[in-house]
Amino acid sequence: MAVPRRKTSPSRRGMRRSADALKRPTYAEDKDSGELRRPHHLDLKTGMYKGRQVIKKKDA
C-alpha cells in the first residue's frame, strides 16, 4: 500500500482545494441577437461589442 513520505502542509492542502471553490462561468443574454455570451466579451457571430462593430461578421 502506498504511504505518503511526508505530511502535506496546510498551505499545499489549501492550494489543492482552491479549485473546489471555482464557479461556473456566467453568461448574459445579448441584446441584439438574444443569444447567451460571456459578459465583457465580444460576440463572435456578429462581431459586435458594446453596440459597435469590432470585427467582421463570421460567415457560416
DOLOVO-733746 format. One record per atom (N, C-alpha, C): atom name; residue in three letters; x, y, z; residue number from 1. Coordinates in steps of 0.1 Angstrom, whole numbers, plus 5000, padded with zeros to 4 digits. Layout:
<pts>
PT   name   resn   east   north     up   resi
PT     CA    Ala      X       Y      Z    NUM
...
</pts>
This chain:
<pts>
PT   name   resn   east   north     up   resi
PT      N    Met   5008    4988   5000      1
PT     CA    Met   5000    5000   5000      1
PT      C    Met   5009    5012   5000      1
PT      N    Ala   5005    5022   4992      2
PT     CA    Ala   5013    5034   4991      2
PT      C    Ala   5011    5043   5003      2
PT      N    Val   5022    5048   5009      3
PT     CA    Val   5021    5057   5020      3
PT      C    Val   5028    5070   5017      3
PT      N    Pro   5023    5082   5020      4
PT     CA    Pro   5030    5094   5017      4
PT      C    Pro   5043    5095   5025      4
PT      N    Arg   5053    5100   5019      5
PT     CA    Arg   5066    5101   5026      5
PT      C    Arg   5066    5112   5036      5
PT      N    Arg   5059    5123   5033      6
PT     CA    Arg   5059    5135   5042      6
PT      C    Arg   5044    5140   5043      6
PT      N    Lys   5041    5146   5054      7
PT     CA    Lys   5028    5152   5057      7
PT      C    Lys   5026    5164   5047      7
PT      N    Thr   5014    5165   5042      8
PT     CA    Thr   5010    5176   5033      8
PT      C    Thr   5008    5188   5042      8
PT      N    Ser   5015    5199   5039      9
PT     CA    Ser   5013    5211   5047      9
PT      C    Ser   4999    5217   5045      9
PT      N    Pro   4994    5225   5055     10
PT     CA    Pro   4981    5231   5053     10
PT      C    Pro   4981    5240   5041     10
PT      N    Ser   4992    5247   5038     11
PT     CA    Ser   4992    5256   5026     11
PT      C    Ser   4990    5248   5014     11
PT      N    Arg   4997    5237   5012     12
PT     CA    Arg   4996    5229   5000     12
PT      C    Arg   4982    5223   4999     12
PT      N    Arg   4977    5218   5010     13
PT     CA    Arg   4963    5213   5011     13
PT      C    Arg   4953    5223   5006     13
PT      N    Gly   4955    5236   5011     14
PT     CA    Gly   4946    5247   5007     14
PT      C    Gly   4947    5250   4992     14
PT      N    Met   4959    5250   4987     15
PT     CA    Met   4961    5253   4973     15
PT      C    Met   4954    5242   4964     15
PT      N    Arg   4955    5230   4969     16
PT     CA    Arg   4948    5219   4961     16
PT      C    Arg   4933    5221   4962     16
PT      N    Arg   4928    5225   4973     17
PT     CA    Arg   4914    5226   4975     17
PT      C    Arg   4908    5239   4969     17
PT      N    Ser   4916    5248   4965     18
PT     CA    Ser   4912    5261   4960     18
PT      C    Ser   4903    5259   4947     18
PT      N    Ala   4906    5249   4939     19
PT     CA    Ala   4899    5246   4927     19
PT      C    Ala   4885    5242   4930     19
PT      N    Asp   4882    5237   4942     20
PT     CA    Asp   4868    5233   4945     20
PT      C    Asp   4859    5245   4946     20
PT      N    Ala   4864    5257   4949     21
PT     CA    Ala   4856    5269   4950     21
PT      C    Ala   4853    5276   4937     21
PT      N    Leu   4858    5271   4926     22
PT     CA    Leu   4856    5277   4913     22
PT      C    Leu   4841    5276   4909     22
PT      N    Lys   4835    5287   4904     23
PT     CA    Lys   4822    5287   4900     23
PT      C    Lys   4821    5286   4885     23
PT      N    Arg   4809    5282   4880     24
PT     CA    Arg   4807    5281   4866     24
PT      C    Arg   4807    5295   4860     24
PT      N    Pro   4812    5296   4848     25
PT     CA    Pro   4812    5310   4841     25
PT      C    Pro   4798    5315   4839     25
PT      N    Thr   4796    5328   4841     26
PT     CA    Thr   4783    5334   4840     26
PT      C    Thr   4781    5338   4825     26
PT      N    Tyr   4769    5339   4821     27
PT     CA    Tyr   4765    5342   4808     27
PT      C    Tyr   4754    5353   4808     27
PT      N    Ala   4755    5362   4799     28
PT     CA    Ala   4745    5373   4798     28
PT      C    Ala   4738    5372   4784     28
PT      N    Glu   4726    5375   4784     29
PT     CA    Glu   4718    5375   4771     29
PT      C    Glu   4722    5387   4763     29
PT      N    Asp   4726    5384   4750     30
PT     CA    Asp   4730    5395   4741     30
PT      C    Asp   4717    5403   4737     30
PT      N    Lys   4718    5416   4737     31
PT     CA    Lys   4707    5425   4734     31
PT      C    Lys   4703    5424   4720     31
PT      N    Asp   4712    5423   4711     32
PT     CA    Asp   4709    5423   4696     32
PT      C    Asp   4704    5409   4692     32
PT      N    Ser   4712    5399   4694     33
PT     CA    Ser   4709    5386   4689     33
PT      C    Ser   4701    5377   4698     33
PT      N    Gly   4701    5380   4711     34
PT     CA    Gly   4693    5372   4721     34
PT      C    Gly   4700    5360   4725     34
PT      N    Glu   4712    5357   4720     35
PT     CA    Glu   4720    5345   4724     35
PT      C    Glu   4728    5348   4737     35
PT      N    Leu   4732    5337   4743     36
PT     CA    Leu   4740    5339   4755     36
PT      C    Leu   4755    5341   4751     36
PT      N    Arg   4761    5350   4759     37
PT     CA    Arg   4775    5353   4756     37
PT      C    Arg   4781    5356   4770     37
PT      N    Arg   4795    5356   4771     38
PT     CA    Arg   4802    5359   4783     38
PT      C    Arg   4801    5375   4784     38
PT      N    Pro   4799    5380   4796     39
PT     CA    Pro   4800    5394   4798     39
PT      C    Pro   4814    5400   4796     39
PT      N    His   4815    5411   4790     40
PT     CA    His   4828    5418   4786     40
PT      C    His   4835    5411   4776     40
PT      N    His   4828    5402   4768     41
PT     CA    His   4834    5396   4756     41
PT      C    His   4826    5399   4744     41
PT      N    Leu   4833    5400   4732     42
PT     CA    Leu   4826    5403   4720     42
PT      C    Leu   4819    5390   4715     42
PT      N    Asp   4808    5393   4707     43
PT     CA    Asp   4801    5382   4701     43
PT      C    Asp   4807    5378   4688     43
PT      N    Leu   4812    5366   4687     44
PT     CA    Leu   4820    5362   4676     44
PT      C    Leu   4811    5360   4663     44
PT      N    Lys   4798    5357   4665     45
PT     CA    Lys   4790    5356   4653     45
PT      C    Lys   4787    5369   4646     45
PT      N    Thr   4784    5379   4655     46
PT     CA    Thr   4780    5392   4649     46
PT      C    Thr   4792    5401   4648     46
PT      N    Gly   4802    5399   4657     47
PT     CA    Gly   4814    5408   4657     47
PT      C    Gly   4811    5421   4664     47
PT      N    Met   4801    5421   4672     48
PT     CA    Met   4797    5434   4680     48
PT      C    Met   4802    5433   4694     48
PT      N    Tyr   4806    5445   4699     49
PT     CA    Tyr   4810    5447   4713     49
PT      C    Tyr   4806    5461   4717     49
PT      N    Lys   4798    5461   4728     50
PT     CA    Lys   4792    5474   4733     50
PT      C    Lys   4785    5482   4722     50
PT      N    Gly   4778    5475   4714     51
PT     CA    Gly   4770    5482   4704     51
PT      C    Gly   4777    5487   4692     51
PT      N    Arg   4789    5483   4690     52
PT     CA    Arg   4797    5487   4678     52
PT      C    Arg   4804    5475   4671     52
PT      N    Gln   4806    5476   4658     53
PT     CA    Gln   4812    5466   4651     53
PT      C    Gln   4827    5466   4653     53
PT      N    Val   4832    5455   4658     54
PT     CA    Val   4847    5454   4662     54
PT      C    Val   4854    5446   4651     54
PT      N    Ile   4848    5434   4648     55
PT     CA    Ile   4854    5425   4637     55
PT      C    Ile   4844    5422   4627     55
PT      N    Lys   4848    5417   4616     56
PT     CA    Lys   4839    5414   4605     56
PT      C    Lys   4830    5402   4610     56
PT      N    Lys   4818    5402   4605     57
PT     CA    Lys   4808    5392   4608     57
PT      C    Lys   4813    5378   4603     57
PT      N    Lys   4811    5368   4611     58
PT     CA    Lys   4816    5355   4608     58
PT      C    Lys   4805    5349   4598     58
PT      N    Asp   4810    5344   4586     59
PT     CA    Asp   4801    5338   4577     59
PT      C    Asp   4801    5323   4579     59
PT      N    Ala   4788    5318   4581     60
PT     CA    Ala   4786    5304   4584     60
PT      C    Ala   4777    5298   4574     60
</pts>
